[in-house]
Amino acid sequence: MHATETDEQIDESVDLSELPSLDGDGKPRCECDHGTEAEYIACGRRARWRVSVDCTCGEQHPRVVEILCSRCLRTLRRNYEREAITARPL
């Protein structure tokens, strides 16, 4: 006797407007959080930088990678003066 595989239907809906464009015509938007503690609200300005933040305190905090506009990158650098920040243009 062979075990049979069953196909289960998964009810998932995807909002395609939130996905980045694969044609290259869509402009990436800044992911910086300008919301409250309870709600995430992305900045929404045109992103120009892919930013990596590496903790230098020695406690092995995970690397943070964000897509940011120039204004939010300046704010990040002011707030994290002692972290290793690497910014690459998009």
PDB file with one MODEL, atoms N, CA, C and O in Angstrom:
MODEL        1
ATOM      1  N   MET A   1       0.839  -1.164   0.000  1.00  0.00           N
ATOM      2  CA  MET A   1       0.000   0.000   0.000  1.00  0.00           C
ATOM      3  C   MET A   1       0.895   1.242   0.000  1.00  0.00           C
ATOM      4  O   MET A   1       1.844   1.323   0.780  1.00  0.00           O
ATOM      5  N   HIS A   2       0.600   2.190  -0.856  1.00  0.00           N
ATOM      6  CA  HIS A   2       1.396   3.406  -0.978  1.00  0.00           C
ATOM      7  C   HIS A   2       0.670   4.562  -0.307  1.00  0.00           C
ATOM      8  O   HIS A   2      -0.553   4.684  -0.371  1.00  0.00           O
ATOM      9  N   ALA A   3       1.464   5.401   0.336  1.00  0.00           N
ATOM     10  CA  ALA A   3       0.883   6.602   0.935  1.00  0.00           C
ATOM     11  C   ALA A   3       0.571   7.594  -0.186  1.00  0.00           C
ATOM     12  O   ALA A   3       1.373   7.783  -1.102  1.00  0.00           O
ATOM     13  N   THR A   4      -0.567   8.205  -0.106  1.00  0.00           N
ATOM     14  CA  THR A   4      -0.948   9.170  -1.132  1.00  0.00           C
ATOM     15  C   THR A   4      -0.727  10.582  -0.616  1.00  0.00           C
ATOM     16  O   THR A   4      -0.912  10.872   0.566  1.00  0.00           O
ATOM     17  N   GLU A   5      -0.331  11.445  -1.527  1.00  0.00           N
ATOM     18  CA  GLU A   5      -0.148  12.847  -1.160  1.00  0.00           C
ATOM     19  C   GLU A   5      -1.436  13.594  -1.458  1.00  0.00           C
ATOM     20  O   GLU A   5      -2.077  13.374  -2.486  1.00  0.00           O
ATOM     21  N   THR A   6      -1.797  14.463  -0.558  1.00  0.00           N
ATOM     22  CA  THR A   6      -3.001  15.258  -0.775  1.00  0.00           C
ATOM     23  C   THR A   6      -2.594  16.693  -1.038  1.00  0.00           C
ATOM     24  O   THR A   6      -1.648  17.208  -0.443  1.00  0.00           O
ATOM     25  N   ASP A   7      -3.317  17.322  -1.930  1.00  0.00           N
ATOM     26  CA  ASP A   7      -3.089  18.739  -2.210  1.00  0.00           C
ATOM     27  C   ASP A   7      -4.014  19.552  -1.319  1.00  0.00           C
ATOM     28  O   ASP A   7      -5.237  19.417  -1.359  1.00  0.00           O
ATOM     29  N   GLU A   8      -3.394  20.393  -0.522  1.00  0.00           N
ATOM     30  CA  GLU A   8      -4.194  21.260   0.332  1.00  0.00           C
ATOM     31  C   GLU A   8      -4.213  22.644  -0.277  1.00  0.00           C
ATOM     32  O   GLU A   8      -3.193  23.140  -0.755  1.00  0.00           O
ATOM     33  N   GLN A   9      -5.353  23.249  -0.257  1.00  0.00           N
ATOM     34  CA  GLN A   9      -5.483  24.604  -0.765  1.00  0.00           C
ATOM     35  C   GLN A   9      -5.118  25.565   0.357  1.00  0.00           C
ATOM     36  O   GLN A   9      -5.633  25.471   1.471  1.00  0.00           O
ATOM     37  N   ILE A  10      -4.236  26.471   0.044  1.00  0.00           N
ATOM     38  CA  ILE A  10      -3.826  27.475   1.012  1.00  0.00           C
ATOM     39  C   ILE A  10      -4.456  28.792   0.599  1.00  0.00           C
ATOM     40  O   ILE A  10      -4.289  29.251  -0.531  1.00  0.00           O
ATOM     41  N   ASP A  11      -5.177  29.385   1.524  1.00  0.00           N
ATOM     42  CA  ASP A  11      -5.856  30.643   1.237  1.00  0.00           C
ATOM     43  C   ASP A  11      -4.965  31.800   1.657  1.00  0.00           C
ATOM     44  O   ASP A  11      -5.021  32.255   2.799  1.00  0.00           O
ATOM     45  N   GLU A  12      -4.136  32.275   0.722  1.00  0.00           N
ATOM     46  CA  GLU A  12      -3.264  33.413   0.981  1.00  0.00           C
ATOM     47  C   GLU A  12      -3.520  34.454  -0.090  1.00  0.00           C
ATOM     48  O   GLU A  12      -3.595  34.141  -1.278  1.00  0.00           O
ATOM     49  N   SER A  13      -3.652  35.682   0.341  1.00  0.00           N
ATOM     50  CA  SER A  13      -3.792  36.755  -0.633  1.00  0.00           C
ATOM     51  C   SER A  13      -2.550  37.626  -0.568  1.00  0.00           C
ATOM     52  O   SER A  13      -2.011  37.875   0.511  1.00  0.00           O
ATOM     53  N   VAL A  14      -2.104  38.081  -1.711  1.00  0.00           N
ATOM     54  CA  VAL A  14      -0.904  38.893  -1.805  1.00  0.00           C
ATOM     55  C   VAL A  14      -1.276  40.225  -2.429  1.00  0.00           C
ATOM     56  O   VAL A  14      -1.907  40.275  -3.484  1.00  0.00           O
ATOM     57  N   ASP A  15      -0.880  41.299  -1.770  1.00  0.00           N
ATOM     58  CA  ASP A  15      -1.113  42.637  -2.303  1.00  0.00           C
ATOM     59  C   ASP A  15       0.068  42.989  -3.191  1.00  0.00           C
ATOM     60  O   ASP A  15       1.148  43.314  -2.697  1.00  0.00           O
ATOM     61  N   LEU A  16      -0.135  42.926  -4.501  1.00  0.00           N
ATOM     62  CA  LEU A  16       0.958  43.142  -5.447  1.00  0.00           C
ATOM     63  C   LEU A  16       1.461  44.575  -5.462  1.00  0.00           C
ATOM     64  O   LEU A  16       2.571  44.829  -5.929  1.00  0.00           O
ATOM     65  N   SER A  17       0.678  45.509  -4.968  1.00  0.00           N
ATOM     66  CA  SER A  17       1.121  46.900  -4.958  1.00  0.00           C
ATOM     67  C   SER A  17       2.270  47.126  -3.974  1.00  0.00           C
ATOM     68  O   SER A  17       2.991  48.118  -4.081  1.00  0.00           O
ATOM     69  N   GLU A  18       2.444  46.206  -3.014  1.00  0.00           N
ATOM     70  CA  GLU A  18       3.502  46.363  -2.024  1.00  0.00           C
ATOM     71  C   GLU A  18       4.818  45.739  -2.483  1.00  0.00           C
ATOM     72  O   GLU A  18       5.852  45.950  -1.849  1.00  0.00           O
ATOM     73  N   LEU A  19       4.794  44.978  -3.572  1.00  0.00           N
ATOM     74  CA  LEU A  19       6.009  44.331  -4.051  1.00  0.00           C
ATOM     75  C   LEU A  19       6.791  45.279  -4.957  1.00  0.00           C
ATOM     76  O   LEU A  19       6.190  46.079  -5.674  1.00  0.00           O
ATOM     77  N   PRO A  20       8.131  45.201  -4.933  1.00  0.00           N
ATOM     78  CA  PRO A  20       8.909  46.060  -5.829  1.00  0.00           C
ATOM     79  C   PRO A  20       8.724  45.637  -7.278  1.00  0.00           C
ATOM     80  O   PRO A  20       8.471  44.467  -7.564  1.00  0.00           O
ATOM     81  N   SER A  21       8.850  46.574  -8.170  1.00  0.00           N
ATOM     82  CA  SER A  21       8.708  46.285  -9.591  1.00  0.00           C
ATOM     83  C   SER A  21       9.935  45.536 -10.087  1.00  0.00           C
ATOM     84  O   SER A  21      11.062  45.867  -9.718  1.00  0.00           O
ATOM     85  N   LEU A  22       9.717  44.538 -10.915  1.00  0.00           N
ATOM     86  CA  LEU A  22      10.831  43.774 -11.481  1.00  0.00           C
ATOM     87  C   LEU A  22      11.239  44.314 -12.841  1.00  0.00           C
ATOM     88  O   LEU A  22      12.247  43.874 -13.393  1.00  0.00           O
ATOM     89  N   ASP A  23      10.478  45.262 -13.402  1.00  0.00           N
ATOM     90  CA  ASP A  23      10.787  45.827 -14.716  1.00  0.00           C
ATOM     91  C   ASP A  23      11.907  46.855 -14.643  1.00  0.00           C
ATOM     92  O   ASP A  23      12.513  47.182 -15.663  1.00  0.00           O
ATOM     93  N   GLY A  24      12.184  47.361 -13.463  1.00  0.00           N
ATOM     94  CA  GLY A  24      13.166  48.413 -13.329  1.00  0.00           C
ATOM     95  C   GLY A  24      12.552  49.796 -13.389  1.00  0.00           C
ATOM     96  O   GLY A  24      13.260  50.786 -13.204  1.00  0.00           O
ATOM     97  N   ASP A  25      11.241  49.894 -13.645  1.00  0.00           N
ATOM     98  CA  ASP A  25      10.616  51.210 -13.724  1.00  0.00           C
ATOM     99  C   ASP A  25      10.149  51.707 -12.354  1.00  0.00           C
ATOM    100  O   ASP A  25       9.943  52.906 -12.168  1.00  0.00           O
ATOM    101  N   GLY A  26       9.985  50.806 -11.410  1.00  0.00           N
ATOM    102  CA  GLY A  26       9.560  51.222 -10.078  1.00  0.00           C
ATOM    103  C   GLY A  26      10.744  51.737  -9.283  1.00  0.00           C
ATOM    104  O   GLY A  26      11.840  51.182  -9.362  1.00  0.00           O
ATOM    105  N   LYS A  27      10.528  52.784  -8.526  1.00  0.00           N
ATOM    106  CA  LYS A  27      11.593  53.355  -7.728  1.00  0.00           C
ATOM    107  C   LYS A  27      11.470  52.813  -6.308  1.00  0.00           C
ATOM    108  O   LYS A  27      10.384  52.849  -5.730  1.00  0.00           O
ATOM    109  N   PRO A  28      12.562  52.314  -5.737  1.00  0.00           N
ATOM    110  CA  PRO A  28      12.474  51.807  -4.363  1.00  0.00           C
ATOM    111  C   PRO A  28      12.175  52.941  -3.389  1.00  0.00           C
ATOM    112  O   PRO A  28      12.625  54.071  -3.582  1.00  0.00           O
ATOM    113  N   ARG A  29      11.425  52.637  -2.357  1.00  0.00           N
ATOM    114  CA  ARG A  29      11.024  53.626  -1.368  1.00  0.00           C
ATOM    115  C   ARG A  29      11.739  53.371  -0.046  1.00  0.00           C
ATOM    116  O   ARG A  29      12.047  52.231   0.303  1.00  0.00           O
ATOM    117  N   CYS A  30      11.995  54.447   0.676  1.00  0.00           N
ATOM    118  CA  CYS A  30      12.687  54.392   1.958  1.00  0.00           C
ATOM    119  C   CYS A  30      11.895  53.542   2.940  1.00  0.00           C
ATOM    120  O   CYS A  30      10.674  53.671   3.034  1.00  0.00           O
ATOM    121  N   GLU A  31      12.586  52.672   3.672  1.00  0.00           N
ATOM    122  CA  GLU A  31      11.947  51.771   4.625  1.00  0.00           C
ATOM    123  C   GLU A  31      12.010  52.284   6.059  1.00  0.00           C
ATOM    124  O   GLU A  31      11.543  51.606   6.973  1.00  0.00           O
ATOM    125  N   CYS A  32      12.579  53.471   6.273  1.00  0.00           N
ATOM    126  CA  CYS A  32      12.767  53.988   7.622  1.00  0.00           C
ATOM    127  C   CYS A  32      11.416  54.145   8.321  1.00  0.00           C
ATOM    128  O   CYS A  32      10.459  54.645   7.731  1.00  0.00           O
ATOM    129  N   ASP A  33      11.349  53.722   9.562  1.00  0.00           N
ATOM    130  CA  ASP A  33      10.104  53.730  10.323  1.00  0.00           C
ATOM    131  C   ASP A  33       9.837  55.114  10.908  1.00  0.00           C
ATOM    132  O   ASP A  33      10.603  55.606  11.736  1.00  0.00           O
ATOM    133  N   HIS A  34       8.754  55.729  10.475  1.00  0.00           N
ATOM    134  CA  HIS A  34       8.335  57.022  11.002  1.00  0.00           C
ATOM    135  C   HIS A  34       7.021  56.895  11.758  1.00  0.00           C
ATOM    136  O   HIS A  34       6.303  57.879  11.940  1.00  0.00           O
ATOM    137  N   GLY A  35       6.709  55.683  12.196  1.00  0.00           N
ATOM    138  CA  GLY A  35       5.452  55.449  12.889  1.00  0.00           C
ATOM    139  C   GLY A  35       5.589  55.521  14.392  1.00  0.00           C
ATOM    140  O   GLY A  35       6.583  56.014  14.923  1.00  0.00           O
ATOM    141  N   THR A  36       4.582  55.027  15.057  1.00  0.00           N
ATOM    142  CA  THR A  36       4.568  54.983  16.519  1.00  0.00           C
ATOM    143  C   THR A  36       5.100  53.628  16.962  1.00  0.00           C
ATOM    144  O   THR A  36       5.465  52.793  16.135  1.00  0.00           O
ATOM    145  N   GLU A  37       5.141  53.420  18.258  1.00  0.00           N
ATOM    146  CA  GLU A  37       5.600  52.128  18.772  1.00  0.00           C
ATOM    147  C   GLU A  37       4.678  50.999  18.345  1.00  0.00           C
ATOM    148  O   GLU A  37       5.118  49.862  18.176  1.00  0.00           O
ATOM    149  N   ALA A  38       3.404  51.308  18.172  1.00  0.00           N
ATOM    150  CA  ALA A  38       2.422  50.281  17.835  1.00  0.00           C
ATOM    151  C   ALA A  38       2.256  50.088  16.331  1.00  0.00           C
ATOM    152  O   ALA A  38       1.731  49.061  15.903  1.00  0.00           O
ATOM    153  N   GLU A  39       2.693  51.053  15.518  1.00  0.00           N
ATOM    154  CA  GLU A  39       2.426  50.987  14.087  1.00  0.00           C
ATOM    155  C   GLU A  39       3.669  51.355  13.281  1.00  0.00           C
ATOM    156  O   GLU A  39       4.319  52.364  13.553  1.00  0.00           O
ATOM    157  N   TYR A  40       3.991  50.530  12.289  1.00  0.00           N
ATOM    158  CA  TYR A  40       5.104  50.807  11.389  1.00  0.00           C
ATOM    159  C   TYR A  40       4.597  51.640  10.221  1.00  0.00           C
ATOM    160  O   TYR A  40       3.655  51.237   9.538  1.00  0.00           O
ATOM    161  N   ILE A  41       5.208  52.793   9.981  1.00  0.00           N
ATOM    162  CA  ILE A  41       4.866  53.632   8.842  1.00  0.00           C
ATOM    163  C   ILE A  41       6.164  53.967   8.122  1.00  0.00           C
ATOM    164  O   ILE A  41       7.007  54.688   8.655  1.00  0.00           O
ATOM    165  N   ALA A  42       6.320  53.448   6.924  1.00  0.00           N
ATOM    166  CA  ALA A  42       7.547  53.690   6.165  1.00  0.00           C
ATOM    167  C   ALA A  42       7.632  55.144   5.742  1.00  0.00           C
ATOM    168  O   ALA A  42       6.610  55.798   5.539  1.00  0.00           O
ATOM    169  N   CYS A  43       8.845  55.648   5.610  1.00  0.00           N
ATOM    170  CA  CYS A  43       9.103  57.031   5.221  1.00  0.00           C
ATOM    171  C   CYS A  43       8.440  57.343   3.884  1.00  0.00           C
ATOM    172  O   CYS A  43       7.702  58.322   3.770  1.00  0.00           O
ATOM    173  N   GLY A  44       8.699  56.517   2.871  1.00  0.00           N
ATOM    174  CA  GLY A  44       8.050  56.688   1.581  1.00  0.00           C
ATOM    175  C   GLY A  44       8.806  57.523   0.567  1.00  0.00           C
ATOM    176  O   GLY A  44       8.454  57.510  -0.613  1.00  0.00           O
ATOM    177  N   ARG A  45       9.847  58.258   0.988  1.00  0.00           N
ATOM    178  CA  ARG A  45      10.629  59.016   0.007  1.00  0.00           C
ATOM    179  C   ARG A  45      11.443  58.046  -0.852  1.00  0.00           C
ATOM    180  O   ARG A  45      11.608  56.883  -0.483  1.00  0.00           O
ATOM    181  N   ARG A  46      11.946  58.511  -1.978  1.00  0.00           N
ATOM    182  CA  ARG A  46      12.716  57.664  -2.874  1.00  0.00           C
ATOM    183  C   ARG A  46      14.011  57.216  -2.191  1.00  0.00           C
ATOM    184  O   ARG A  46      14.795  58.041  -1.723  1.00  0.00           O
ATOM    185  N   ALA A  47      14.216  55.930  -2.141  1.00  0.00           N
ATOM    186  CA  ALA A  47      15.417  55.370  -1.516  1.00  0.00           C
ATOM    187  C   ALA A  47      16.592  55.478  -2.467  1.00  0.00           C
ATOM    188  O   ALA A  47      16.457  55.265  -3.672  1.00  0.00           O
ATOM    189  N   ARG A  48      17.726  55.805  -1.921  1.00  0.00           N
ATOM    190  CA  ARG A  48      18.948  55.931  -2.717  1.00  0.00           C
ATOM    191  C   ARG A  48      20.079  55.078  -2.183  1.00  0.00           C
ATOM    192  O   ARG A  48      21.098  54.922  -2.857  1.00  0.00           O
ATOM    193  N   TRP A  49      19.927  54.515  -0.975  1.00  0.00           N
ATOM    194  CA  TRP A  49      21.025  53.817  -0.323  1.00  0.00           C
ATOM    195  C   TRP A  49      20.602  52.469   0.237  1.00  0.00           C
ATOM    196  O   TRP A  49      19.507  52.327   0.780  1.00  0.00           O
ATOM    197  N   ARG A  50      21.476  51.481   0.101  1.00  0.00           N
ATOM    198  CA  ARG A  50      21.340  50.206   0.807  1.00  0.00           C
ATOM    199  C   ARG A  50      22.337  50.295   1.952  1.00  0.00           C
ATOM    200  O   ARG A  50      23.543  50.402   1.726  1.00  0.00           O
ATOM    201  N   VAL A  51      21.837  50.252   3.169  1.00  0.00           N
ATOM    202  CA  VAL A  51      22.649  50.549   4.343  1.00  0.00           C
ATOM    203  C   VAL A  51      22.758  49.306   5.232  1.00  0.00           C
ATOM    204  O   VAL A  51      21.761  48.652   5.536  1.00  0.00           O
ATOM    205  N   SER A  52      23.992  48.999   5.640  1.00  0.00           N
ATOM    206  CA  SER A  52      24.247  47.923   6.592  1.00  0.00           C
ATOM    207  C   SER A  52      24.796  48.544   7.870  1.00  0.00           C
ATOM    208  O   SER A  52      25.701  49.376   7.830  1.00  0.00           O
ATOM    209  N   VAL A  53      24.236  48.128   9.003  1.00  0.00           N
ATOM    210  CA  VAL A  53      24.705  48.607  10.300  1.00  0.00           C
ATOM    211  C   VAL A  53      25.226  47.399  11.073  1.00  0.00           C
ATOM    212  O   VAL A  53      24.479  46.470  11.381  1.00  0.00           O
ATOM    213  N   ASP A  54      26.522  47.433  11.379  1.00  0.00           N
ATOM    214  CA  ASP A  54      27.149  46.363  12.150  1.00  0.00           C
ATOM    215  C   ASP A  54      27.474  46.880  13.538  1.00  0.00           C
ATOM    216  O   ASP A  54      28.110  47.924  13.685  1.00  0.00           O
ATOM    217  N   CYS A  55      27.040  46.156  14.553  1.00  0.00           N
ATOM    218  CA  CYS A  55      27.270  46.545  15.935  1.00  0.00           C
ATOM    219  C   CYS A  55      28.745  46.368  16.267  1.00  0.00           C
ATOM    220  O   CYS A  55      29.357  45.367  15.895  1.00  0.00           O
ATOM    221  N   THR A  56      29.310  47.337  16.964  1.00  0.00           N
ATOM    222  CA  THR A  56      30.723  47.261  17.346  1.00  0.00           C
ATOM    223  C   THR A  56      30.904  47.160  18.858  1.00  0.00           C
ATOM    224  O   THR A  56      32.014  47.337  19.359  1.00  0.00           O
ATOM    225  N   CYS A  57      29.823  46.875  19.592  1.00  0.00           N
ATOM    226  CA  CYS A  57      29.917  46.831  21.049  1.00  0.00           C
ATOM    227  C   CYS A  57      30.503  45.525  21.563  1.00  0.00           C
ATOM    228  O   CYS A  57      30.863  45.435  22.737  1.00  0.00           O
ATOM    229  N   GLY A  58      30.606  44.516  20.713  1.00  0.00           N
ATOM    230  CA  GLY A  58      31.172  43.246  21.135  1.00  0.00           C
ATOM    231  C   GLY A  58      30.155  42.233  21.637  1.00  0.00           C
ATOM    232  O   GLY A  58      30.532  41.126  22.021  1.00  0.00           O
ATOM    233  N   GLU A  59      28.889  42.581  21.643  1.00  0.00           N
ATOM    234  CA  GLU A  59      27.853  41.656  22.134  1.00  0.00           C
ATOM    235  C   GLU A  59      27.204  40.860  21.014  1.00  0.00           C
ATOM    236  O   GLU A  59      26.182  40.211  21.236  1.00  0.00           O
ATOM    237  N   GLN A  60      27.772  40.895  19.821  1.00  0.00           N
ATOM    238  CA  GLN A  60      27.310  40.088  18.684  1.00  0.00           C
ATOM    239  C   GLN A  60      25.869  40.379  18.290  1.00  0.00           C
ATOM    240  O   GLN A  60      25.124  39.451  17.975  1.00  0.00           O
ATOM    241  N   HIS A  61      25.457  41.643  18.299  1.00  0.00           N
ATOM    242  CA  HIS A  61      24.127  41.997  17.816  1.00  0.00           C
ATOM    243  C   HIS A  61      24.058  41.725  16.322  1.00  0.00           C
ATOM    244  O   HIS A  61      25.068  41.854  15.631  1.00  0.00           O
ATOM    245  N   PRO A  62      22.890  41.352  15.806  1.00  0.00           N
ATOM    246  CA  PRO A  62      22.790  41.031  14.373  1.00  0.00           C
ATOM    247  C   PRO A  62      22.941  42.270  13.497  1.00  0.00           C
ATOM    248  O   PRO A  62      22.630  43.387  13.912  1.00  0.00           O
ATOM    249  N   ARG A  63      23.421  42.051  12.288  1.00  0.00           N
ATOM    250  CA  ARG A  63      23.537  43.125  11.292  1.00  0.00           C
ATOM    251  C   ARG A  63      22.142  43.576  10.877  1.00  0.00           C
ATOM    252  O   ARG A  63      21.229  42.763  10.738  1.00  0.00           O
ATOM    253  N   VAL A  64      21.992  44.876  10.683  1.00  0.00           N
ATOM    254  CA  VAL A  64      20.736  45.458  10.219  1.00  0.00           C
ATOM    255  C   VAL A  64      20.967  45.980   8.811  1.00  0.00           C
ATOM    256  O   VAL A  64      21.937  46.700   8.569  1.00  0.00           O
ATOM    257  N   VAL A  65      20.088  45.626   7.878  1.00  0.00           N
ATOM    258  CA  VAL A  65      20.182  46.110   6.504  1.00  0.00           C
ATOM    259  C   VAL A  65      18.875  46.826   6.176  1.00  0.00           C
ATOM    260  O   VAL A  65      17.788  46.282   6.373  1.00  0.00           O
ATOM    261  N   GLU A  66      18.998  48.064   5.668  1.00  0.00           N
ATOM    262  CA  GLU A  66      17.819  48.859   5.332  1.00  0.00           C
ATOM    263  C   GLU A  66      18.023  49.545   3.989  1.00  0.00           C
ATOM    264  O   GLU A  66      19.151  49.746   3.539  1.00  0.00           O
ATOM    265  N   ILE A  67      16.921  49.895   3.368  1.00  0.00           N
ATOM    266  CA  ILE A  67      16.911  50.693   2.149  1.00  0.00           C
ATOM    267  C   ILE A  67      16.440  52.083   2.572  1.00  0.00           C
ATOM    268  O   ILE A  67      15.309  52.234   3.033  1.00  0.00           O
ATOM    269  N   LEU A  68      17.300  53.111   2.421  1.00  0.00           N
ATOM    270  CA  LEU A  68      16.994  54.419   2.977  1.00  0.00           C
ATOM    271  C   LEU A  68      17.167  55.548   1.970  1.00  0.00           C
ATOM    272  O   LEU A  68      17.914  55.429   0.998  1.00  0.00           O
ATOM    273  N   CYS A  69      16.460  56.648   2.224  1.00  0.00           N
ATOM    274  CA  CYS A  69      16.674  57.890   1.477  1.00  0.00           C
ATOM    275  C   CYS A  69      17.863  58.617   2.123  1.00  0.00           C
ATOM    276  O   CYS A  69      18.332  58.211   3.186  1.00  0.00           O
ATOM    277  N   SER A  70      18.339  59.666   1.497  1.00  0.00           N
ATOM    278  CA  SER A  70      19.506  60.389   2.013  1.00  0.00           C
ATOM    279  C   SER A  70      19.236  61.036   3.365  1.00  0.00           C
ATOM    280  O   SER A  70      20.115  61.059   4.226  1.00  0.00           O
ATOM    281  N   ARG A  71      18.031  61.562   3.561  1.00  0.00           N
ATOM    282  CA  ARG A  71      17.688  62.209   4.831  1.00  0.00           C
ATOM    283  C   ARG A  71      17.709  61.212   5.983  1.00  0.00           C
ATOM    284  O   ARG A  71      18.261  61.504   7.044  1.00  0.00           O
ATOM    285  N   CYS A  72      17.118  60.046   5.786  1.00  0.00           N
ATOM    286  CA  CYS A  72      17.088  59.042   6.851  1.00  0.00           C
ATOM    287  C   CYS A  72      18.473  58.452   7.096  1.00  0.00           C
ATOM    288  O   CYS A  72      18.781  58.051   8.218  1.00  0.00           O
ATOM    289  N   LEU A  73      19.318  58.393   6.054  1.00  0.00           N
ATOM    290  CA  LEU A  73      20.691  57.934   6.243  1.00  0.00           C
ATOM    291  C   LEU A  73      21.454  58.915   7.144  1.00  0.00           C
ATOM    292  O   LEU A  73      22.188  58.481   8.032  1.00  0.00           O
ATOM    293  N   ARG A  74      21.291  60.225   6.932  1.00  0.00           N
ATOM    294  CA  ARG A  74      21.939  61.216   7.798  1.00  0.00           C
ATOM    295  C   ARG A  74      21.474  61.069   9.245  1.00  0.00           C
ATOM    296  O   ARG A  74      22.281  61.143  10.172  1.00  0.00           O
ATOM    297  N   THR A  75      20.171  60.861   9.435  1.00  0.00           N
ATOM    298  CA  THR A  75      19.628  60.672  10.783  1.00  0.00           C
ATOM    299  C   THR A  75      20.201  59.412  11.415  1.00  0.00           C
ATOM    300  O   THR A  75      20.561  59.421  12.592  1.00  0.00           O
ATOM    301  N   LEU A  76      20.289  58.339  10.656  1.00  0.00           N
ATOM    302  CA  LEU A  76      20.844  57.082  11.161  1.00  0.00           C
ATOM    303  C   LEU A  76      22.288  57.277  11.604  1.00  0.00           C
ATOM    304  O   LEU A  76      22.682  56.787  12.663  1.00  0.00           O
ATOM    305  N   ARG A  77      23.074  57.982  10.811  1.00  0.00           N
ATOM    306  CA  ARG A  77      24.481  58.223  11.173  1.00  0.00           C
ATOM    307  C   ARG A  77      24.603  59.054  12.442  1.00  0.00           C
ATOM    308  O   ARG A  77      25.516  58.831  13.237  1.00  0.00           O
ATOM    309  N   ARG A  78      23.698  60.009  12.645  1.00  0.00           N
ATOM    310  CA  ARG A  78      23.734  60.805  13.883  1.00  0.00           C
ATOM    311  C   ARG A  78      23.362  59.957  15.093  1.00  0.00           C
ATOM    312  O   ARG A  78      23.945  60.112  16.165  1.00  0.00           O
ATOM    313  N   ASN A  79      22.385  59.054  14.922  1.00  0.00           N
ATOM    314  CA  ASN A  79      21.907  58.241  16.041  1.00  0.00           C
ATOM    315  C   ASN A  79      22.824  57.075  16.383  1.00  0.00           C
ATOM    316  O   ASN A  79      22.836  56.609  17.522  1.00  0.00           O
ATOM    317  N   TYR A  80      23.585  56.603  15.411  1.00  0.00           N
ATOM    318  CA  TYR A  80      24.454  55.440  15.628  1.00  0.00           C
ATOM    319  C   TYR A  80      25.901  55.818  15.341  1.00  0.00           C
ATOM    320  O   TYR A  80      26.537  55.240  14.460  1.00  0.00           O
ATOM    321  N   GLU A  81      26.413  56.778  16.078  1.00  0.00           N
ATOM    322  CA  GLU A  81      27.771  57.265  15.840  1.00  0.00           C
ATOM    323  C   GLU A  81      28.829  56.195  16.065  1.00  0.00           C
ATOM    324  O   GLU A  81      29.864  56.204  15.398  1.00  0.00           O
ATOM    325  N   ARG A  82      28.586  55.269  16.995  1.00  0.00           N
ATOM    326  CA  ARG A  82      29.605  54.289  17.328  1.00  0.00           C
ATOM    327  C   ARG A  82      29.443  52.962  16.585  1.00  0.00           C
ATOM    328  O   ARG A  82      30.206  52.028  16.833  1.00  0.00           O
ATOM    329  N   GLU A  83      28.482  52.858  15.692  1.00  0.00           N
ATOM    330  CA  GLU A  83      28.277  51.633  14.923  1.00  0.00           C
ATOM    331  C   GLU A  83      29.015  51.730  13.587  1.00  0.00           C
ATOM    332  O   GLU A  83      29.300  52.828  13.109  1.00  0.00           O
ATOM    333  N   ALA A  84      29.320  50.592  12.996  1.00  0.00           N
ATOM    334  CA  ALA A  84      29.949  50.549  11.675  1.00  0.00           C
ATOM    335  C   ALA A  84      28.841  50.597  10.630  1.00  0.00           C
ATOM    336  O   ALA A  84      28.101  49.627  10.468  1.00  0.00           O
ATOM    337  N   ILE A  85      28.723  51.707   9.927  1.00  0.00           N
ATOM    338  CA  ILE A  85      27.657  51.909   8.945  1.00  0.00           C
ATOM    339  C   ILE A  85      28.268  51.906   7.551  1.00  0.00           C
ATOM    340  O   ILE A  85      29.205  52.656   7.277  1.00  0.00           O
ATOM    341  N   THR A  86      27.737  51.064   6.671  1.00  0.00           N
ATOM    342  CA  THR A  86      28.171  50.994   5.288  1.00  0.00           C
ATOM    343  C   THR A  86      26.988  51.337   4.407  1.00  0.00           C
ATOM    344  O   THR A  86      25.938  50.701   4.505  1.00  0.00           O
ATOM    345  N   ALA A  87      27.139  52.331   3.551  1.00  0.00           N
ATOM    346  CA  ALA A  87      26.053  52.747   2.637  1.00  0.00           C
ATOM    347  C   ALA A  87      26.532  52.590   1.203  1.00  0.00           C
ATOM    348  O   ALA A  87      27.594  53.083   0.823  1.00  0.00           O
ATOM    349  N   ARG A  88      25.718  51.886   0.413  1.00  0.00           N
ATOM    350  CA  ARG A  88      26.011  51.687  -1.016  1.00  0.00           C
ATOM    351  C   ARG A  88      24.855  52.252  -1.828  1.00  0.00           C
ATOM    352  O   ARG A  88      23.693  52.029  -1.489  1.00  0.00           O
ATOM    353  N   PRO A  89      25.161  52.985  -2.903  1.00  0.00           N
ATOM    354  CA  PRO A  89      24.060  53.533  -3.726  1.00  0.00           C
ATOM    355  C   PRO A  89      23.256  52.422  -4.380  1.00  0.00           C
ATOM    356  O   PRO A  89      23.801  51.378  -4.738  1.00  0.00           O
ATOM    357  N   LEU A  90      21.967  52.650  -4.533  1.00  0.00           N
ATOM    358  CA  LEU A  90      21.097  51.684  -5.232  1.00  0.00           C
ATOM    359  C   LEU A  90      21.248  51.815  -6.726  1.00  0.00           C
ATOM    360  O   LEU A  90      20.598  51.089  -7.478  1.00  0.00           O
TER     361      LEU A  90
ENDMDL
END
